[in-house]
Amino acid sequence: MKNISLVNLGKLLDDFSVIEKKISEINEANNLLVLQLEKSNMLVKLSQSKEDSVKEGNNLLAARRKRLSFGHLMMLLFPKVHPSHPYRPLEHRVNHHSLRCEHF
């Protein structure tokens, strides 16, 4: 005995159209998500480069502060006295010829 099945072509086409529409909507949503992901990745890269720039700036500032504090300390220890200053010590200059370095 043969099985004969009847197919409602109208319903089949309608169901196919519904499935095709859902696939299209999913593809559109997927494309939007891809664009959002790309934008998010660009923002992450931008924020990372800004963070790196800020870190580098902080390192430069710290080094500058260190140099300035060392320079300030040196000025306190070895002030440069203006030649017209009345209390200028006469032995303020170092005779470089009298200094000797010996190598071990």
MDAnalysis code that builds the backbone (N, CA, C; Angstrom):
import MDAnalysis as mda
import numpy as np

u = mda.Universe.empty(312, n_residues=104, atom_resindex=np.repeat(np.arange(104), 3), trajectory=True)
u.add_TopologyAttr("name", ["N", "CA", "C"] * 104)
u.add_TopologyAttr("resid", np.arange(1, 105))
u.add_TopologyAttr("resname", ["MET", "LYS", "ASN", "ILE", "SER", "LEU", "VAL", "ASN", "LEU", "GLY", "LYS", "LEU", "LEU", "ASP", "ASP", "PHE", "SER", "VAL", "ILE", "GLU", "LYS", "LYS", "ILE", "SER", "GLU", "ILE", "ASN", "GLU", "ALA", "ASN", "ASN", "LEU", "LEU", "VAL", "LEU", "GLN", "LEU", "GLU", "LYS", "SER", "ASN", "MET", "LEU", "VAL", "LYS", "LEU", "SER", "GLN", "SER", "LYS", "GLU", "ASP", "SER", "VAL", "LYS", "GLU", "GLY", "ASN", "ASN", "LEU", "LEU", "ALA", "ALA", "ARG", "ARG", "LYS", "ARG", "LEU", "SER", "PHE", "GLY", "HIS", "LEU", "MET", "MET", "LEU", "LEU", "PHE", "PRO", "LYS", "VAL", "HIS", "PRO", "SER", "HIS", "PRO", "TYR", "ARG", "PRO", "LEU", "GLU", "HIS", "ARG", "VAL", "ASN", "HIS", "HIS", "SER", "LEU", "ARG", "CYS", "GLU", "HIS", "PHE"])
u.atoms.positions = np.array([
    [0.821, -1.163, 0.000],
    [0.000, 0.000, 0.000],
    [0.875, 1.241, 0.000],
    [0.514, 2.165, -0.811],
    [1.272, 3.391, -0.927],
    [0.705, 4.441, 0.011],
    [1.677, 5.182, 0.647],
    [1.261, 6.317, 1.480],
    [1.201, 7.557, 0.605],
    [0.097, 8.142, 0.593],
    [-0.067, 9.372, -0.172],
    [-0.239, 10.479, 0.845],
    [0.684, 11.462, 0.738],
    [0.553, 12.594, 1.657],
    [0.244, 13.833, 0.848],
    [-0.654, 14.564, 1.394],
    [-1.060, 15.785, 0.739],
    [-0.322, 16.954, 1.394],
    [0.167, 17.863, 0.590],
    [0.905, 19.025, 1.091],
    [0.145, 20.262, 0.672],
    [-0.043, 21.117, 1.672],
    [-0.683, 22.392, 1.393],
    [0.425, 23.362, 0.966],
    [0.536, 23.578, -0.322],
    [1.610, 24.408, -0.850],
    [1.530, 25.852, -0.359],
    [0.353, 26.362, -0.179],
    [0.164, 27.730, 0.317],
    [0.741, 27.881, 1.716],
    [0.412, 26.907, 2.596],
    [0.928, 26.951, 3.969],
    [2.436, 26.766, 3.975],
    [2.948, 25.885, 3.131],
    [4.386, 25.648, 3.055],
    [5.120, 26.928, 2.637],
    [4.581, 27.633, 1.667],
    [5.206, 28.879, 1.225],
    [5.133, 29.961, 2.304],
    [4.015, 30.017, 3.003],
    [3.881, 30.987, 4.096],
    [4.894, 30.691, 5.211],
    [5.023, 29.427, 5.608],
    [5.974, 29.040, 6.653],
    [7.412, 29.337, 6.206],
    [7.686, 29.058, 4.935],
    [9.019, 29.330, 4.397],
    [9.321, 30.831, 4.432],
    [8.329, 31.640, 4.108],
    [8.497, 33.099, 4.136],
    [8.760, 33.592, 5.555],
    [8.059, 33.000, 6.534],
    [8.256, 33.386, 7.938],
    [9.684, 33.037, 8.377],
    [10.132, 31.855, 8.018],
    [11.489, 31.423, 8.385],
    [12.528, 32.321, 7.704],
    [12.310, 32.627, 6.439],
    [13.228, 33.480, 5.697],
    [13.293, 34.878, 6.323],
    [12.143, 35.408, 6.759],
    [12.098, 36.723, 7.402],
    [12.854, 36.705, 8.727],
    [12.694, 35.641, 9.510],
    [13.400, 35.530, 10.792],
    [14.917, 35.452, 10.575],
    [15.331, 34.713, 9.561],
    [16.759, 34.608, 9.246],
    [17.313, 35.983, 8.866],
    [16.564, 36.717, 8.089],
    [16.979, 38.056, 7.689],
    [17.106, 38.982, 8.902],
    [16.126, 38.919, 9.809],
    [16.169, 39.742, 11.028],
    [17.376, 39.372, 11.896],
    [17.650, 38.071, 11.997],
    [18.798, 37.617, 12.794],
    [20.105, 38.111, 12.171],
    [20.200, 38.052, 10.827],
    [21.407, 38.549, 10.148],
    [21.596, 40.052, 10.379],
    [20.514, 40.811, 10.320],
    [20.598, 42.257, 10.581],
    [21.054, 42.525, 12.012],
    [20.476, 41.795, 12.958],
    [20.875, 41.960, 14.358],
    [22.342, 41.576, 14.535],
    [22.765, 40.519, 13.865],
    [24.155, 40.077, 13.941],
    [25.089, 41.156, 13.379],
    [24.703, 41.767, 12.266],
    [25.514, 42.837, 11.683],
    [25.644, 44.020, 12.635],
    [24.537, 44.377, 13.297],
    [24.591, 45.458, 14.280],
    [25.514, 45.108, 15.444],
    [25.443, 43.853, 15.889],
    [26.328, 43.419, 16.974],
    [27.798, 43.455, 16.557],
    [28.070, 43.088, 15.308],
    [29.447, 43.147, 14.803],
    [29.935, 44.588, 14.799],
    [29.102, 45.526, 14.352],
    [29.476, 46.938, 14.358],
    [29.716, 47.451, 15.773],
    [28.847, 47.052, 16.706],
    [29.026, 47.463, 18.096],
    [30.310, 46.881, 18.686],
    [30.612, 45.644, 18.321],
    [31.845, 45.018, 18.788],
    [33.068, 45.753, 18.253],
    [33.040, 46.115, 16.969],
    [34.153, 46.858, 16.379],
    [34.324, 48.212, 17.062],
    [33.209, 48.886, 17.320],
    [33.263, 50.185, 18.004],
    [33.821, 50.011, 19.411],
    [33.374, 48.980, 20.111],
    [33.867, 48.713, 21.463],
    [35.361, 48.417, 21.451],
    [35.820, 47.642, 20.474],
    [37.248, 47.344, 20.373],
    [38.062, 48.606, 20.118],
    [37.541, 49.504, 19.272],
    [38.243, 50.764, 19.028],
    [38.301, 51.608, 20.299],
    [37.202, 51.631, 21.060],
    [37.185, 52.399, 22.301],
    [38.142, 51.811, 23.328],
    [38.238, 50.484, 23.376],
    [39.181, 49.840, 24.291],
    [40.612, 50.217, 23.914],
    [40.923, 50.157, 22.611],
    [42.272, 50.528, 22.157],
    [42.563, 51.983, 22.487],
    [41.584, 52.852, 22.266],
    [41.761, 54.266, 22.559],
    [42.005, 54.485, 24.047],
    [41.200, 53.844, 24.886],
    [41.381, 54.030, 26.328],
    [42.706, 53.433, 26.795],
    [43.148, 52.337, 26.182],
    [44.444, 51.759, 26.542],
    [45.574, 52.699, 26.139],
    [45.461, 53.312, 24.966],
    [46.526, 54.231, 24.557],
    [46.521, 55.475, 25.436],
    [45.336, 55.943, 25.837],
    [45.266, 57.080, 26.759],
    [45.874, 56.706, 28.107],
    [45.569, 55.502, 28.581],
    [46.124, 55.042, 29.855],
    [47.650, 54.956, 29.768],
    [48.159, 54.418, 28.657],
    [49.610, 54.338, 28.470],
    [50.223, 55.733, 28.439],
    [49.536, 56.663, 27.773],
    [50.027, 58.035, 27.690],
    [50.058, 58.685, 29.070],
    [49.014, 58.462, 29.855],
    [48.960, 59.023, 31.209],
    [50.056, 58.410, 32.075],
    [50.271, 57.098, 31.953],
    [51.341, 56.449, 32.719],
    [52.695, 57.027, 32.343],
    [52.913, 57.215, 31.035],
    [54.185, 57.777, 30.584],
    [54.356, 59.201, 31.108],
    [53.269, 59.970, 31.064],
    [53.310, 61.327, 31.604],
    [53.602, 61.334, 33.092],
    [52.995, 60.415, 33.826],
    [53.255, 60.319, 35.262],
    [54.704, 59.955, 35.525],
    [55.248, 59.031, 34.720],
    [56.649, 58.652, 34.885],
    [57.567, 59.836, 34.605],
    [57.240, 60.614, 33.561],
    [58.045, 61.789, 33.249],
    [57.964, 62.820, 34.366],
    [56.756, 63.003, 34.900],
    [56.595, 63.956, 36.007],
    [57.362, 63.498, 37.242],
    [57.304, 62.200, 37.520],
    [58.034, 61.685, 38.689],
    [59.530, 61.878, 38.505],
    [60.027, 61.603, 37.310],
    [61.456, 61.795, 37.045],
    [61.820, 63.275, 37.154],
    [60.939, 64.126, 36.644],
    [61.215, 65.568, 36.740],
    [61.205, 66.039, 38.189],
    [60.238, 65.542, 38.968],
    [60.202, 65.896, 40.390],
    [61.475, 65.442, 41.086],
    [61.915, 64.236, 40.723],
    [63.131, 63.703, 41.329],
    [64.325, 64.588, 40.970],
    [64.416, 64.965, 39.687],
    [65.517, 65.838, 39.265],
    [65.426, 67.190, 39.953],
    [64.195, 67.731, 40.026],
    [64.037, 69.028, 40.667],
    [64.381, 68.966, 42.142],
    [63.962, 67.900, 42.813],
    [64.267, 67.806, 44.237],
    [65.770, 67.624, 44.432],
    [66.429, 66.876, 43.532],
    [67.875, 66.718, 43.619],
    [68.554, 68.052, 43.354],
    [68.056, 68.776, 42.345],
    [68.610, 70.090, 42.040],
    [68.417, 71.058, 43.191],
    [67.253, 71.019, 43.820],
    [66.989, 71.882, 44.965],
    [67.926, 71.540, 46.117],
    [68.128, 70.243, 46.345],
    [69.041, 69.808, 47.397],
    [70.455, 70.298, 47.110],
    [70.871, 70.177, 45.846],
    [72.213, 70.631, 45.484],
    [72.350, 72.145, 45.672],
    [71.282, 72.872, 45.367],
    [71.331, 74.322, 45.570],
    [71.438, 74.662, 47.050],
    [70.773, 73.858, 47.885],
    [70.873, 74.110, 49.320],
    [72.259, 73.772, 49.852],
    [72.818, 72.680, 49.345],
    [74.143, 72.265, 49.817],
    [75.261, 73.129, 49.243],
    [75.133, 73.496, 47.980],
    [76.177, 74.253, 47.306],
    [75.571, 75.478, 46.638],
    [75.215, 76.485, 47.429],
    [74.564, 77.658, 46.830],
    [75.537, 78.418, 45.928],
    [75.003, 78.912, 44.870],
    [75.805, 79.753, 43.983],
    [75.670, 81.177, 44.493],
    [76.763, 81.714, 44.937],
    [76.742, 83.059, 45.505],
    [77.129, 84.039, 44.411],
    [76.344, 85.077, 44.285],
    [76.622, 86.094, 43.276],
    [77.946, 86.773, 43.615],
    [78.783, 87.094, 42.605],
    [80.109, 87.693, 42.884],
    [80.047, 89.004, 43.663],
    [78.941, 89.713, 43.563],
    [78.859, 90.987, 44.286],
    [78.348, 90.823, 45.721],
    [78.033, 89.605, 46.105],
    [77.521, 89.363, 47.456],
    [78.628, 89.647, 48.469],
    [78.329, 90.400, 49.552],
    [79.396, 90.787, 50.497],
    [79.983, 89.606, 51.280],
    [79.227, 88.542, 51.422],
    [79.719, 87.407, 52.209],
    [80.232, 86.278, 51.330],
    [80.648, 86.605, 50.128],
    [81.137, 85.587, 49.201],
    [82.465, 85.039, 49.713],
    [82.527, 83.735, 49.954],
    [83.796, 83.173, 50.428],
    [84.843, 83.200, 49.313],
    [86.078, 83.478, 49.694],
    [87.148, 83.566, 48.721],
    [87.564, 82.194, 48.205],
    [87.439, 81.167, 49.009],
    [87.832, 79.819, 48.611],
    [86.643, 79.044, 48.051],
    [85.769, 79.741, 47.379],
    [84.574, 79.092, 46.848],
    [84.898, 78.216, 45.645],
    [85.960, 78.535, 44.939],
    [86.314, 77.775, 43.748],
    [87.138, 76.555, 44.114],
    [86.955, 75.508, 43.342],
    [87.724, 74.281, 43.552],
    [88.827, 74.244, 42.519],
    [90.023, 73.966, 42.972],
    [91.144, 73.839, 42.052],
    [91.114, 72.424, 41.484],
    [90.733, 72.312, 40.217],
    [90.598, 71.002, 39.598],
    [91.941, 70.312, 39.421],
    [93.017, 71.072, 39.373],
    [94.334, 70.461, 39.195],
    [94.799, 69.768, 40.463],
    [94.266, 70.183, 41.597],
    [94.700, 69.559, 42.844],
    [93.924, 68.265, 43.142],
    [92.844, 68.024, 42.398],
    [92.076, 66.804, 42.602],
    [92.684, 65.675, 41.785],
    [92.838, 64.526, 42.382],
    [93.399, 63.382, 41.676],
    [92.504, 62.176, 41.903],
    [92.344, 61.425, 40.882],
    [91.589, 60.184, 40.967],
    [92.559, 59.035, 40.762],
    [92.522, 58.105, 41.670],
    [93.386, 56.950, 41.552],
    [92.534, 55.737, 41.220],
    [92.996, 54.955, 40.286],
    [92.282, 53.755, 39.885],
    [92.808, 52.571, 40.688],
    [91.930, 51.746, 41.123],
    [92.332, 50.557, 41.892],
    [92.496, 49.387, 40.991],
])
